[in-house]
Amino acid sequence: MRKAFYACSPWLVAFAVLLCVTPVYPQKKRPATKPNAGPAAAPASASQVKFTEHKLKNGLRIYLVEDHSAPVVSISVNYDVGSRNEKKGRTGFAHLFEHMMFQGSENIGKSEHFILVDTNGGEMNGTTDEERTIYYETLPANQLELAVFLEADRMRSLDISKENLDNQRNAVQEERRLRLDNQPYGIFFEKLNETIYDDFAYKHSAIGSMEDLTAASVEDVREFFKTYYAPNNAALALVGDFNPTQALTLIKKYFEPLAAQPKPPAVVINEPVQNAQRRLKVDDPLAQVPVMILAYKGIRGNTPDAYAMNVLSTILGGGESSRLYQKLVKEKQLLIEAQMYSQVRRGIGMNAIIAVMTPGKKQEEVEAAINEELAKLQNEPIADWELEKAKQFAKRNAINARQSSLGLASSIAEAAIAWNDPNLVNTRLAKIAAVTKADVQRVAQQYFKKELSTIGIAVPAPKGAAKPGE
């Protein structure tokens, strides 16, 4: 039986893609940006997405996109809860709930959610990160009511029992062993995140600690569910082949009887200003080659600076035509691969250069070469062709995100939860198009400062060193 896709470290996803290998975490980590189901929701241009917006009396936000290009529908329910909402001593709850939500509800038996979707020709899953939790289904259009019913039933009456908790607690702990503790660079990435951040919201791992998962009680889990899994803390997007009036009637039928809950406590992130460079070194017995990361924090998502950094990231570390690849991989052969990765967050995000080092090369030499490229961005305007390349790359990604009903539904629901702006699906490209060469140079100067950086390196441990769990 298939299982849900779970929370994962964005570091590991980026690293797996960088090395062009099968990701150590499931590739549907972010369905909003990597859709793979449903019909084309937009032509091969950045045309405007037309949607209608509704709000039920219980606070559930609803977004409908009618698209008759193929006889399928996709529903994405986004809850405003992620690991940023967790408390000390109770980490891993958002991720644990992703598992729990497939264990049955009043009218659906244990794991029956999977069976009903599979046997009706659809696909479904869930995903969690620091900022949000998403559940979704893509089904033939004539099964719209099934999709709506399934999501409403578990929002209303999830089966939270000791048996289900113990079962899924064990599953999550085994997942941690498999996908973090016993993966090359897994512990390195976890420790690196703890080194970069000071505020607990982003400092701890989304998958949680073994101790906290063990300590979780049925009462803890029920309270978490009541607090965050409520209609007034969620957004629902529906995209596909449906009649809007009939679809809204179905949604109201199943969701409107659900009671709203008190507004969850706000997440206050007090990340102090970093005043000195931080360093981390990990001897990894599972690593094959040295990996170095230069991380710079400071930018909040969906801001002019964030869009300028998006352009910069493509220029510096986006593909084989990027500056890092051309200079450090092809010309100097200091690296096997290079990439720039951005972690977009409502709080303080970070941008990182991931450098897979050529065996035998010195860390100091690699650092100096990367710093040289950063200095060029700070001191010299980028070329016109580089700016155009980055904007075309962003346009391609935006169009790809609309090529499925699922991708479009997830994009709208995520933007509604994160920024209270479902129309970001229509305005994001304009924000990137507005970026100038001066903007790129400015954010390079402002954020690529030594005192804002954290440099981490994982090196293969000496032969004979104990592996995790030994």
PEZIFEN-V52518 format. One record per pair of residues at least 24 apart in sequence whose C-alpha atoms are under 6 Angstrom apart, sorted by the first residue. I is the first residue (numbers start at 1). J is the second residue. If there is no record, write none. Layout:
I:J
I:J
This chain:
4:125
4:126
5:126
5:127
6:127
7:95
7:127
7:128
7:129
29:127
31:407
32:407
32:410
32:411
33:401
35:404
35:407
37:404
37:406
38:404
38:405
39:70
39:404
39:405
40:403
40:404
41:402
41:403
41:404
41:405
42:402
48:426
58:232
58:260
59:231
59:232
60:231
60:232
60:234
61:235
62:236
62:237
63:237
64:237
64:238
65:239
66:239
66:240
67:240
67:241
68:241
71:141
71:241
72:139
72:140
72:141
72:240
72:241
73:138
73:139
73:141
73:239
73:240
73:241
74:137
74:138
74:238
74:239
74:405
74:406
75:136
75:137
75:237
75:238
76:135
76:136
76:236
76:237
76:409
76:410
77:134
77:135
77:235
77:236
78:133
78:134
78:234
78:235
78:413
79:132
79:133
79:233
79:234
80:132
80:233
80:417
81:132
81:133
82:129
82:130
82:131
82:132
83:130
83:206
84:130
84:201
89:212
90:212
91:208
91:212
92:206
92:207
92:208
95:128
104:159
105:154
105:157
105:158
105:159
106:157
141:241
152:254
152:255
162:218
184:286
184:287
199:271
227:264
231:260
232:260
235:413
237:409
237:413
238:409
239:405
239:409
240:405
274:452
275:451
276:451
277:450
277:451
277:453
277:454
278:454
279:454
279:455
279:456
280:456
281:456
281:457
281:458
282:458
283:458
283:459
283:460
283:461
284:459
284:460
284:461
285:460
285:461
285:467
287:460
288:460
290:357
290:458
290:459
291:355
291:356
291:357
291:457
291:458
292:355
292:456
292:457
293:353
293:354
293:455
293:456
294:352
294:353
294:454
294:455
295:351
295:352
295:453
295:454
296:350
296:351
296:452
296:453
297:349
297:350
298:348
298:349
299:348
299:349
300:346
300:347
300:348
300:349
301:344
301:345
301:346
307:432
308:435
308:439
308:440
311:390
312:440
313:340
314:390
334:358
377:441
378:441
378:444
378:445
